[in-house]
């Protein structure tokens, strides 16, 4: 009888440990999010507050119900901080908060070895249209069409450092709302804060592109530590 009681106690203790392990995701940022996009890969881009221009990017894998950190790097945000993605205005130099998919990657250089995410190579005819009057608003265009004015578009090859490698962030992408913003990417650091993108060091961008897998439905959650734009809201 004594041995049976000991055995039962051990089993109960193990069961408690199992429950604790299953609830562990809540202790990590992905576990506190309202939504993670339904996939098994997630990038979190978190700033201390909405006025911040720096923070941290972390990438995570979901394994047996637990989000496990795969890597992290210092991040830069918009020169005017962060703004709620659903109401952001174009030209404000703010990074839109929210949860977004990652349609494809691109760059002026070849994709890192091991990259499985769709990757598009930039050439001198590659532009990103940000012209609100253009048919191809918030789209890669090649060549630049007549209705997309050069002054309202980014000539991608003109940014060999930032766009050496990048991921398109699906902000305002699937059904673009004119005036909300275009051309929001996760890319390599430039000299300082961005015009609304998220940037990381070149070595981190390479690691992210080697890690990201379209079969695992990767998403990015952008937000602040607390407040109306808290990352946990998305």
PAPA-520352 format. One record per atom (N, C-alpha, C, CB): residue in one letter; y, x, z. Coordinates in pm, whole numbers, padded with zeros to 5 digits, always signed. Glycine has a CB too. Example, Ala and Ser with C-alpha at 12.3 -4.5 7.8 and 13.67 -1.06 7.14 Angstrom:
2
A-00569+01319+00780/A-00450+01230+00780/A-00330+01320+00780/A-00447+01131+00905/S-00225+01285+00708/S-00106+01367+00714/S+00003+01290+00787/S-00060+01408+00572/
//
This chain:
234
X-00121+00084+00000/X+00000+00000+00000/X+00125+00087+00000/X+00001-00095+00123/X+00124+00192+00082/X+00241+00280+00088/X+00267+00344-00048/X+00219+00389+00195/X+00156+00388-00115/X+00171+00450-00248/X+00227+00350-00348/X+00034+00504-00297/X+00185+00224-00340/X+00234+00121-00431/X+00383+00097-00412/X+00159-00009-00410/X+00426+00096-00284/X+00568+00075-00257/X+00652+00189-00312/X+00593+00061-00107/X+00599+00312-00299/X+00670+00428-00353/X+00681+00418-00504/X+00599+00558-00314/X+00568+00377-00568/X+00568+00363-00714/X+00669+00260-00760/X+00429+00326-00763/X+00671+00145-00690/X+00767+00040-00725/X+00909+00090-00710/X+00746-00084-00639/X+00935+00166-00602/X+01071+00218-00580/X+01113+00311-00692/X+01078+00292-00447/X+01018+00396-00735/X+01049+00488-00845/X+01079+00413-00973/X+00933+00586-00868/X+00997+00311-01002/X+01017+00232-01123/X+01151+00160-01122/X+00905+00131-01139/X+01188+00108-01005/X+01318+00039-00993/X+01431+00137-01014/X+01332-00029-00856/X+01416+00257-00960/X+01520+00359-00976/X+01535+00397-01123/X+01489+00483-00892/X+01418+00413-01191/X+01423+00446-01334/X+01486+00334-01414/X+01284+00475-01387/X+01455+00209-01377/X+01514+00095-01447/X+01664+00094-01428/X+01453-00036-01397/X+01709+00127-01307/X+01852+00131-01282/X+01920+00237-01364/X+01880+00155-01137/X+01851+00354-01378/X+01906+00461-01460/X+01915+00418-01605/X+01822+00587-01447/X+01814+00342-01653/X+01813+00296-01791/X+01929+00201-01816/X+01681+00227-01824/X+01955+00110-01720/X+02067+00018-01734/X+02198+00094-01738/X+02069-00085-01620/X+02208+00195-01649/X+02331+00275-01646/X+02352+00346-01777/X+02326+00377-01532/X+02241+00397-01837/X+02253+00467-01965/X+02300+00373-02074/X+02121+00531-02004/X+02245+00248-02072/X+02285+00153-02175/X+02431+00112-02161/X+02196+00030-02171/X+02484+00115-02039/X+02623+00074-02019/X+02719+00191-02035/X+02640+00012-01882/X+02665+00310-02059/X+02748+00429-02069/X+02856+00423-02176/X+02662+00546-02095/X+02834+00353-02290/X+02938+00352-02393/X+03074+00304-02342/X+02895+00264-02506/X+03076+00220-02240/X+03204+00169-02189/X+03288+00280-02129/X+03181+00061-02086/X+03227+00395-02097/X+03301+00505-02038/X+03366+00593-02144/X+03209+00588-01951/X+03336+00569-02271/X+03395+00645-02380/X+03495+00556-02454/X+03285+00697-02476/X+03593+00615-02522/X+03689+00533-02597/X+03627+00431-02690/X+03778+00621-02675/X+03524+00467-02772/X+03465+00363-02858/X+03407+00247-02779/X+03355+00424-02944/X+03353+00275-02661/X+03295+00170-02580/X+03397+00073-02523/X+03219+00230-02469/X+03524+00113-02524/X+03630+00027-02470/X+03705-00049-02580/X+03728+00110-02390/X+03673-00021-02705/X+03742-00087-02815/X+03696-00232-02829/X+03720-00012-02945/X+03786-00316-02877/X+03750-00456-02903/X+03653-00464-03020/X+03875-00540-02932/X+03662-00370-03115/X+03577-00370-03233/X+03567-00227-03282/X+03632-00464-03345/X+03451-00190-03336/X+03433-00056-03391/X+03398-00060-03540/X+03325+00019-03315/X+03401-00179-03600/X+03376-00192-03742/X+03232-00219-03780/X+03420-00071-03810/X+03141-00215-03683/X+03002-00248-03711/X+02917-00134-03761/X+02996-00355-03809/X+02976-00016-03779/X+02899+00098-03826/X+02851+00186-03712/X+02981+00179-03921/X+02798+00302-03747/X+02749+00395-03646/X+02826+00526-03647/X+02601+00421-03668/X+02939+00529-03717/X+03032+00642-03710/X+03172+00587-03689/X+03025+00729-03839/X+03248+00656-03604/X+03384+00611-03574/X+03474+00731-03547/X+03386+00515-03454/X+03595+00725-03600/X+03699+00822-03566/X+03802+00751-03480/X+03764+00884-03696/X+03840+00811-03368/X+03950+00758-03288/X+04068+00854-03300/X+03907+00738-03139/X+04185+00798-03325/X+04309+00875-03332/X+04402+00818-03227/X+04373+00871-03477/X+04415+00888-03117/X+04485+00833-03000/X+04607+00916-02963/X+04391+00824-02880/X+04719+00847-02940/X+04843+00910-02899/X+04877+00864-02757/X+04959+00876-02997/X+04952+00943-02681/X+04988+00903-02545/X+05068+00772-02540/X+05068+01013-02479/X+05162+00754-02632/X+05241+00631-02637/X+05296+00614-02779/X+05357+00634-02532/X+05365+00503-02802/X+05410+00469-02938/X+05518+00562-02991/X+05461+00327-02940/X+05582+00637-02906/X+05687+00731-02951/X+05631+00870-02980/X+05797+00741-02847/X+05503+00890-02950/X+05442+01022-02964/X+05422+01060-03111/X+05309+01026-02891/X+05434+01188-03137/X+05405+01239-03271/X+05280+01326-03271/X+05524+01320-03325/X+05220+01342-03153/X+05096+01420-03142/X+04995+01346-03056/X+05126+01560-03082/X+04870+01384-03069/X+04763+01322-02991/X+04632+01390-03023/X+04755+01171-03020/X+04525+01312-03026/X+04391+01368-03047/X+04310+01281-03142/X+04317+01382-02914/X+04242+01346-03234/X+04143+01280-03320/X+04005+01322-03272/X+04165+01317-03471/X+03917+01223-03253/X+03780+01249-03210/X+03686+01171-03300/X+03758+01211-03060/X+03575+01231-03338/X+03478+01158-03420/X+03348+01144-03342/X+03454+01232-03556/X+03287+01025-03360/X+03177+00982-03276/X+03059+00931-03359/X+03224+00874-03180/X+02938+00950-03305/X+02816+00892-03360/X+02757+00793-03261/X+02713+01002-03396/X+02711+00680-03310/X+02641+00584-03225/X+02492+00614-03231/X+02670+00436-03270/X+02436+00650-03115/X+02294+00685-03107/X+02228+00605-02996/X+02276+00837-03083/X+02135+00519-03037/X+02061+00436-02941/X+02156+00359-02849/X+01967+00522-02858/X+02260+00306-02908/X+02354+00224-02834/X+02460+00301-02757/X+02281+00140-02740/X+02459+00432-02767/X+02556+00515-02694/X+02643+00593-02793/X+02482+00613-02598/X+02775+00587-02775/X+02866+00664-02859/X+02871+00808-02808/X+03009+00600-02861/X+02836+00901-02895/X+02830+01043-02861/X+02936+01118-02941/X+02689+01102-02888/X+03016+01198-02871/X+03123+01272-02939/X+03064+01381-03028/X+03219+01333-02837/X+03108+01383-03154/X+03062+01484-03249/X+03164+01597-03264/X+03035+01421-03384/X+03290+01570-03232/X+03393+01672-03243/X+03530+01613-03214/X+03391+01734-03382/X+03628+01700-03194/X+03765+01654-03171/X+03863+01763-03213/X+03787+01615-03022/X+03987+01721-03234/X+04090+01815-03278/X+04227+01759-03242/X+04080+01841-03431/X+04327+01846-03226/X+04464+01796-03207/X+04511+01723-03332/X+04560+01912-03173/X+04589+01618-03313/X+04634+01536-03426/X+04785+01524-03427/X+04570+01397-03421/X+04838+01496-03545/X+04980+01465-03561/X+04993+01325-03621/X+05051+01571-03651/X+05100+01258-03579/X+05126+01122-03627/X+05264+01118-03694/X+05119+01020-03510/X+05309+00997-03724/X+05437+00981-03793/X+05556+01037-03715/X+05460+00836-03821/X+05657+01078-03788/X+05777+01136-03725/X+05847+01038-03634/X+05874+01185-03832/X+05826+00909-03655/X+05884+00805-03569/X+05779+00741-03480/X+05953+00698-03653/X+05665+00808-03463/X+05562+00758-03374/X+05467+00663-03441/X+05625+00691-03257/X+05422+00562-03365/X+05322+00466-03413/X+05379+00325-03407/X+05191+00476-03329/X+05327+00237-03492/X+05372+00098-03496/X+05253+00008-03523/X+05482+00078-03604/X+05260-00114-03471/X+05155-00213-03495/X+05132-00229-03645/X+05192-00348-03430/X+05008-00207-03688/X+04978-00210-03830/X+05005-00343-03897/X+04837-00173-03852/X+04982-00452-03825/X+04997-00585-03884/X+05141-00621-03914/X+04938-00689-03791/X+05236-00551-03853/X+05377-00583-03875/X+05460-00461-03916/X+05436-00645-03751/X+05395-00351-03945/X+05464-00229-03982/X+05545-00248-04110/X+05365-00115-04000/X+05656-00176-04121/X+05739-00179-04240/X+05731-00046-04313/X+05885-00211-04204/X+05727-00052-04445/X+05723+00068-04528/X+05850+00149-04511/X+05703+00031-04675/X+05834+00281-04515/X+05949+00370-04508/X+05999+00399-04367/X+06059+00314-04586/X+05923+00357-04266/X+05968+00376-04127/X+05915+00505-04065/X+05925+00259-04043/X+05833+00580-04138/X+05775+00704-04087/X+05694+00683-03960/X+05884+00806-04062/X+05628+00567-03952/X+05541+00537-03839/X+05396+00530-03885/X+05584+00404-03773/X+05307+00568-03797/X+05163+00558-03826/X+05115+00420-03783/X+05083+00670-03753/X+05050+00346-03872/X+05005+00210-03837/X+04884+00213-03744/X+04970+00132-03964/X+04892+00137-03635/X+04779+00125-03545/X+04684+00017-03596/X+04827+00093-03401/X+04558+00025-03553/X+04460-00073-03595/X+04326-00008-03623/X+04509-00147-03718/X+04233-00089-03670/X+04099-00044-03707/X+04084-00056-03858/X+03988-00126-03633/X+04047+00053-03924/X+04043+00056-04070/X+03916+00124-04121/X+04167+00126-04125/X+03877+00086-04241/X+03766+00156-04306/X+03820+00281-04375/X+03693+00064-04407/X+03731+00357-04436/X+03766+00484-04499/X+03708+00482-04641/X+03712+00608-04417/X+03782+00423-04737/X+03726+00397-04871/X+03670+00519-04942/X+03831+00337-04956/X+03745+00630-04943/X+03694+00750-05009/X+03777+00871-04967/X+03696+00733-05163/X+03729+00988-05003/X+03798+01113-04975/X+03855+01170-05104/X+03703+01216-04907/X+03949+01263-05090/X+04004+01327-05209/X+04062+01463-05170/X+04114+01238-05275/X+04100+01541-05271/X+04161+01669-05241/X+04194+01751-05364/X+04072+01747-05152/X+04279+01851-05341/X+04312+01944-05448/X+04204+02051-05462/X+04448+02009-05422/X+04119+02062-05360/X+04010+02159-05361/X+03877+02087-05365/X+04018+02252-05236/X+03769+02157-05400/X+03638+02091-05402/X+03599+02040-05264/X+03531+02188-05454/X+03514+01941-05262/X+03465+01888-05135/X+03383+01995-05063/X+03381+01761-05158/X+03391+01998-04930/X+03309+02093-04855/X+03160+02070-04884/X+03336+02080-04704/X+03083+02176-04878/X+02938+02164-04896/X+02882+02065-04795/X+02869+02302-04882/X+02797+01977-04841/X+02739+01879-04751/X+02811+01745-04750/X+02736+01933-04615/X+02924+01735-04820/X+02998+01609-04824/X+02918+01502-04897/X+03135+01629-04891/X+02901+01386-04834/X+02831+01273-04898/X+02926+01157-04925/X+02715+01226-04811/X+03045+01157-04862/X+03141+01050-04885/X+03196+01062-05027/X+03255+01055-04781/X+03223+00950-05094/X+03283+00959-05228/X+03408+01048-05224/X+03320+00817-05280/X+03420+01139-05318/X+03528+01239-05317/X+03590+01249-05455/X+03475+01379-05271/X+03721+01237-05459/X+03794+01240-05586/X+03882+01364-05591/X+03879+01111-05604/X+03875+01436-05700/X+03951+01561-05714/X+04088+01533-05775/X+03873+01663-05801/X+04191+01586-05714/X+04328+01571-05762/X+04351+01660-05883/X+04430+01605-05650/X+04426+01608-05981/X+04474+01692-06091/X+04622+01661-06112/X+04392+01667-06221/X+04684+01722-06212/X+04829+01707-06227/X+04871+01568-06277/X+04881+01811-06322/X+04776+01481-06306/X+04807+01345-06349/X+04784+01243-06236/X+04723+01308-06470/X+04750+01292-06117/X+04713+01204-06006/X+04836+01167-05922/X+04608+01272-05918/X+04856+01037-05904/X+04966+00986-05824/X+04915+00878-05729/X+05079+00929-05915/X+04988+00856-05620/X+04961+00741-05534/X+05083+00649-05543/X+04932+00785-05383/X+05063+00530-05596/X+05173+00440-05622/X+05217+00367-05494/X+05134+00338-05729/X+05345+00379-05461/X+05403+00312-05345/X+05517+00218-05384/X+05454+00416-05245/X+05525+00191-05513/X+05630+00105-05567/X+05592-00041-05544/X+05653+00134-05719/X+05672-00111-05465/X+05642-00250-05431/X+05642-00342-05553/X+05741-00300-05331/X+05708-00302-05660/X+05713-00386-05780/X+05599-00357-05877/X+05845-00365-05851/X+05519-00255-05847/X+05414-00214-05940/X+05286-00294-05921/X+05384-00067-05923/X+05214-00311-06029/X+05086-00381-06022/X+04986-00305-05935/X+05028-00401-06164/X+04993-00172-05941/X+04897-00088-05869/X+04953-00037-05736/X+04856+00030-05956/X+05027-00120-05667/X+05081-00083-05536/X+04971-00041-05441/X+05161-00199-05476/X+04992+00070-05372/X+04897+00128-05276/X+04763+00160-05341/X+04877+00034-05159/X+04771+00223-05457/X+04651+00266-05528/X+04673+00404-05592/X+04612+00163-05635/X+04564+00477-05605/X+04562+00600-05686/X+04580+00558-05830/X+04428+00681-05666/X+04671+00620-05901/X+04690+00592-06043/X+04686+00724-06119/X+04826+00517-06068/X+04629+00716-06239/X+04613+00838-06319/X+04598+00802-06466/X+04490+00920-06271/X+04701+00820-06545/X+04833+00873-06508/X+04919+00766-06441/X+04904+00927-06632/X+05038+00803-06403/X+05129+00708-06341/X+05177+00607-06445/X+05249+00781-06276/X+05155+00477-06418/X+05198+00375-06516/X+05349+00357-06516/X+05130+00242-06486/X+05399+00298-06623/X+05543+00283-06640/X+05607+00197-06531/X+05573+00221-06775/X+05532+00101-06475/X+05592+00012-06375/X+05590+00072-06234/X+05519-00121-06374/X+05536+00193-06221/X+05536+00263-06091/X+05632+00381-06103/X+05391+00311-06051/X+05751+00362-06049/X+05856+00463-06062/X+05819+00592-05988/X+05989+00409-06009/X+05850+00706-06049/X+05817+00835-05989/X+05879+00852-05851/X+05862+00949-06080/X+05998+00796-05833/X+06064+00805-05704/X+06001+00719-05597/X+06207+00767-05718/X+05909+00631-05639/X+05838+00542-05546/X+05688+00570-05550/X+05867+00395-05580/X+05654+00695-05575/X+05513+00736-05581/X+05500+00879-05533/X+05456+00721-05725/X+05380+00915-05489/X+05353+01052-05449/X+05274+01122-05557/X+05276+01056-05315/X+05328+01234-05605/X+05255+01318-05699/X+05161+01403-05614/X+05351+01406-05788/X+05035+01366-05608/X+04944+01422-05508/X+04930+01573-05515/X+04809+01359-05524/X+04935+01626-05635/X+04917+01771-05650/X+05036+01850-05594/X+04898+01806-05797/X+05146+01781-05567/X+05264+01847-05510/X+05247+01879-05362/X+05386+01759-05529/X+05134+01839-05303/X+05109+01863-05160/X+04977+01939-05145/X+05105+01728-05081/X+04974+02064-05193/X+04847+02138-05194/X+04794+02170-05055/X+04865+02266-05269/X+04881+02178-04956/X+04835+02205-04819/X+04781+02079-04754/X+04950+02262-04734/X+04865+01976-04748/X+04825+01852-04681/X+04706+01785-04749/X+04942+01755-04676/X+04708+01785-04881/X+04604+01714-04955/X+04497+01807-05010/X+04666+01636-05067/X+04481+01921-04948/X+04369+02007-04985/X+04240+01928-04968/X+04366+02138-04900/X+04231+01853-04859/X+04123+01758-04833/X+04179+01643-04752/X+04003+01825-04759/X+04135+01522-04781/X+04189+01405-04713/X+04093+01287-04722/X+04326+01366-04771/X+04113+01192-04634/X+04040+01065-04637/X+04141+00952-04650/X+03951+01046-04509/X+04118+00859-04740/X+04202+00740-04749/X+04173+00651-04628/X+04176+00663-04883/X+04278+00612-04558/X+04266+00515-04449/X+04294+00377-04508/X+04365+00548-04329/X+04205+00283-04482/X+04214+00153-04548/X+04323+00060-04496/X+04085+00083-04536/X+04435+00115-04451/X+04548+00034-04408/X+04615-00033-04528/X+04651+00120-04331/X+04633-00163-04524/X+04700-00239-04629/X+04638-00212-04767/X+04849-00205-04632/X+04508-00192-04768/X+04442-00147-04891/X+04367-00258-04963/X+04348-00036-04860/X+04285-00333-04892/X+04202-00432-04960/X+04285-00540-05027/X+04104-00495-04861/X+04381-00597-04953/X+04473-00696-05007/X+04615-00653-04970/X+04442-00841-04953/X+04673-00563-05048/X+04801-00504-05010/X+04913-00607-04993/X+04843-00403-05113/X+04987-00593-04885/X+05106-00674-04860/X+05226-00589-04896/X+05113-00724-04709/X+05305-00634-04991/X+05421-00555-05035/X+05517-00534-04918/X+05493-00626-05154/X+05565-00411-04909/X+05661-00380-04805/X+05601-00334-04673/X+05746-00496-04780/X+05468-00342-04662/X+05404-00302-04535/X+05374-00152-04531/X+05275-00381-04514/X+05349-00096-04645/X+05324+00048-04647/X+05209+00087-04737/X+05298+00098-04509/X+05215+00208-04786/X+05115+00258-04880/X+05092+00406-04858/X+05158+00231-05026/X+04974+00451-04898/X+04946+00594-04891/X+04930+00646-04750/X+05054+00670-04960/X+04844+00582-04671/X+04817+00629-04536/X+04682+00699-04536/X+04819+00510-04433/X+04685+00828-04500/X+04565+00910-04509/X+04539+00987-04380/X+04577+01008-04626/X+04417+01036-04366/X+04384+01139-04268/X+04376+01268-04348/X+04248+01108-04190/X+04467+01361-04322/X+04475+01480-04407/X+04501+01605-04324/X+04584+01463-04512/X+04514+01716-04393/X+04538+01846-04330/X+04684+01855-04282/X+04505+01962-04428/X+04703+01921-04169/X+04838+01940-04115/X+04932+02005-04215/X+04831+02024-03989/X+05057+01958-04213/X+05165+02026-04282/X+05246+02103-04178/X+05255+01925-04360/X+05377+02106-04195/X+05461+02183-04105/X+05492+02111-03974/X+05590+02218-04174/X+05482+01980-03973/X+05517+01905-03853/X+05458+01766-03857/X+05668+01897-03836/X+05532+01672-03798/X+05487+01532-03797/X+05476+01480-03941/X+05585+01443-03715/X+05405+01370-03957/X+05381+01315-04090/X+05482+01204-04123/X+05238+01261-04100/X+05469+01149-04243/X+05552+01035-04283/X+05485+00902-04247/X+05581+01040-04433/X+05373+00910-04175/X+05301+00790-04135/X+05150+00809-04135/X+05337+00676-04226/X+05105+00921-04187/X+04963+00951-04189/X+04918+01008-04055/X+04930+01050-04302/X+04790+01040-04046/X+04733+01116-03935/X+04689+01249-03993/X+04613+01040-03865/X+04723+01359-03926/X+04681+01489-03978/X+04614+01571-03870/X+04801+01564-04035/X+04529+01663-03915/X+04454+01753-03827/X+04450+01891-03891/X+04309+01698-03802/X+04413+01995-03815/X+04399+02127-03876/X+04297+02128-03989/X+04360+02229-03770/X+04312+02221-04082/X+04225+02228-04200/X+04078+02241-04161/X+04265+02345-04288/X+04050+02321-04059/X+03910+02340-04018/X+03849+02210-03967/X+03900+02449-03910/X+03930+02130-03897/X+03881+02000-03847/X+03858+01904-03963/X+03980+01939-03746/X+03946+01906-04063/X+03929+01817-04178/X+03799+01850-04251/X+04049+01829-04274/X+03768+01978-04263/X+03642+02017-04326/X+03523+01966-04247/X+03634+02170-04339/X+03530+01976-04115/X+03421+01930-04030/X+03403+01778-04041/X+03446+01970-03884/X+03513+01707-04049/X+03506+01562-04060/X+03441+01522-04192/X+03646+01499-04047/X+03480+01587-04301/X+03423+01554-04431/X+03275+01592-04440/X+03502+01623-04542/X+03235+01694-04370/X+03094+01730-04366/X+03015+01628-04283/X+03077+01872-04307/X+03082+01565-04186/X+03017+01471-04094/X+03013+01328-04146/X+03089+01472-03961/X+03120+01283-04210/X+03132+01142-04246/X+03026+01102-04350/X+03273+01112-04300/X+02965+00985-04328/X+02854+00940-04412/X+02876+00794-04448/X+02716+00960-04340/X+02895+00760-04576/X+02925+00622-04613/X+02814+00525-04575/X+02949+00614-04761/X+02690+00573-04568/X+02578+00485-04530/X+02589+00438-04386/X+02446+00557-04551/X+02671+00507-04307/X+02686+00472-04166/X+02813+00391-04139/X+02685+00598-04081/X+02879+00346-04245/X+02995+00256-04237/X+03102+00309-04143/X+02951+00117-04191/X+03157+00425-04171/X+03257+00485-04082/X+03389+00409-04084/X+03281+00630-04122/X+03456+00407-03970/X+03588+00347-03953/X+03676+00442-03873/X+03579+00208-03884/X+03805+00414-03874/X+03899+00487-03790/X+03980+00387-03708/X+03993+00578-03875/X+03991+00412-03578/X+04073+00332-03489/X+04193+00417-03448/X+03992+00283-03363/X+04313+00363-03471/X+04436+00435-03440/X+04513+00357-03335/X+04523+00457-03569/X+04556+00422-03230/X+04631+00351-03127/X+04681+00444-03019/X+04547+00244-03067/X+04738+00383-02916/X+04794+00456-02804/X+04706+00440-02681/X+04937+00408-02774/X+04736+00519-02580/X+04657+00517-02457/X+04667+00382-02386/X+04702+00628-02364/X+04781+00319-02394/X+04802+00189-02328/X+04915+00116-02397/X+04832+00207-02176/X+04948-00002-02348/X+05059-00079-02404/X+05019-00169-02518/X+05166+00013-02449/X+05118-00228-02588/X+05090-00326-02696/X+05010-00267-02812/X+05220-00380-02750/X+05018-00136-02832/X+04943-00073-02941/X+04826+00009-02887/X+05036+00017-03025/X+04774-00028-02771/X+04661+00045-02711/X+04541+00045-02805/X+04622-00016-02576/X+04476+00157-02814/X+04360+00170-02904/X+04249+00073-02864/X+04307+00315-02903/X+04243+00035-02739/X+04139-00057-02691/X+04156-00199-02746/X+04139-00061-02539/X+04271-00230-02805/X+04294-00364-02862/X+04225-00381-02996/X+04443-00390-02877/X+04184-00272-03057/X+04138-00281-03196/X+03986-00270-03205/X+04203-00171-03280/
//
